[in-house]
């Protein structure tokens, strides 16, 4: 590794009196660290799917929003119709006819999601379905890419042939970069035509997903990928719950679903927020493979969002649960079944005959009270019978403590689920104070999935959109807390920060791990903390102690250590959450011949954050140094997270 100047944390081979003296016992390999330990959680919030990870640039491409032309501007003679549609589950389309005068136009414009981001030199594929009503018709339409300043920057003519629904496509290249472009479709002849499923995607996409956002996930090296939510799994009612069977098969015939987040945030409402489901379960499984993570789907347990619904009568009755339970069984078949099974054949037809090797499934999201366990019990019975190898994940509710949390855990133990999903969105100080949270957990029974967590700086209000909650202080507190997750790898088998994505113009919730606009993305300080853990997770826990006790925050110091069998290296993670530099000595026992230490450090001012205008305000720096003997002396700067890889 090339040596560079280390500005924030370095190894200092001196004999200064240490403020802290730690002992690392390299001979005592403890709990095995699961490959799933550090993962990611995706929910379609903050325009994370449509308008985000899903690369589709046209909003309401199939005209199925409740107001059929929402997202479109029309001119001339344009009407909505539904007679003999192209797609049975998306029955609406538009009819375009002669405007009545040679100097008038008929057409429509789509501005996408907060504009369409186009890049200079990049190519974009337009696809649409058109129907003519006569064999002799020779219609033409013109597709135009229009800049935010209303200048036509690219256009192509599409000549139509024959009657009946046919798919047409054309590629356009942008001569400029513009975050606010739009697509215009113009009828050039007097023949009446019908148009449906208008799609515009960058040619540079990965299975329909934005390549830059996929790279942001891939570089995290996550071990598990939880999808599709979150609260959207529950829905505001049973009709709007997330149904995975609606998300497979041809994208053109996946029915629209209302997003639970469209009206939820009163100060950040987006009434046009729906789910095209172009990003569906098949794509989620493909993405899991791409980023090297175990897929973890979450399914409805027959209960809708309890925050939005106060009465018990809104939930599915026990004697009506069979379709929900069958959905879970069928999902396992879709993921793992042979190609001669019903749902395995669907997967194969979509292009993936090999199984996805699904190992985990979650039932329910943040449910509480007695209605949840009595429904979960029915799922467990059926899944244990039909899919005995699948690990089942239940929920402890929406909070990190309290009566609901305790009751939830008691129910999960009684039901003998494999893992319990815990959620905590708390202030940074809570994370600092709870680094030892799992030290006292029972070592038998269900394991822990820390499925949603993030440090929330409550001093920053949602009406302060220019103040970043993804600040360094929040990220540092998470790094400190994660030493406790790692130290208790026999209890915590997986963890994921949440939420994952947020559009800078369309967020309802913050902080978020990755922010993006229509052209690019920015990795938060929290992203770098997650990356530093996931790329240095090791294979076995090693004891690192101070005065024979865990290093869990005394005077602001936190530490964990692991052995990496793959590289035969020892890894120490250390956080100095105090505002004073620390001299630290680490005595290493049971490892001989250590000669080199590679150090990766993250440090910044508490309020510092990465943004679209400054993407590298908070980034790690690296250095390496030689070691002598088995006593390592280092200077750990104030407000620093550092990872040390020790090798021979």
Secondary structure, DSSP 8 states (H G I E B T S, - for coil): ------SSEEE-------SEEEEEEEEEEEEE--TTSEEEE--S-TTSTBTTTB----TTTTS-SSSTTTTEEEESEEEEE-TT-SBTTB--EEEEE--SSTT--EEEEE-BTTBEEE-TT-EEEEEEEEEES-TT---EEEEEEE-TTS-EEEEEEEE--SSEEEEEEEEEE-SS-EEEEEEEEEE-SSS-EEEEEEEEEESSEETTEEHHHHHHHHTTT-SEEEES-SHHHH-SSGGGS--GGGGSS-GGG---EE-TTTTTSGGG--TT-EE--SS-HHHHHHHHHHHT-EEEEEE--S---TTT--SGGGS--GGG-HHHHHHHHHHHHHHH--TTSHHHHHHHHTT--S-----EEEE-SS--SHHHHHHHHHHHHHHHHH-TTSEEEEE--SSSSSHHHHHHHHHHHHHT-SEEEEEEEE-HHHHHHTTTTTTTS-SSS-EEEEEEEEE--TTS-TT-TTS-SS-HHHHHHHHHHHHHHHHTTTTEEEEEES--EEETTS-SS---SEEE-SS-EEE-HHHHHHHHHHTT--SEEEEEEETTEE-BSGGGEEEEEEEETTTTEEEEEEEE-SSS-EEEEEEEES-----EEEEEEEE--TT----SS-TTSS--EEEEEE--TTEEEEEE-SSEEEEEEEE-
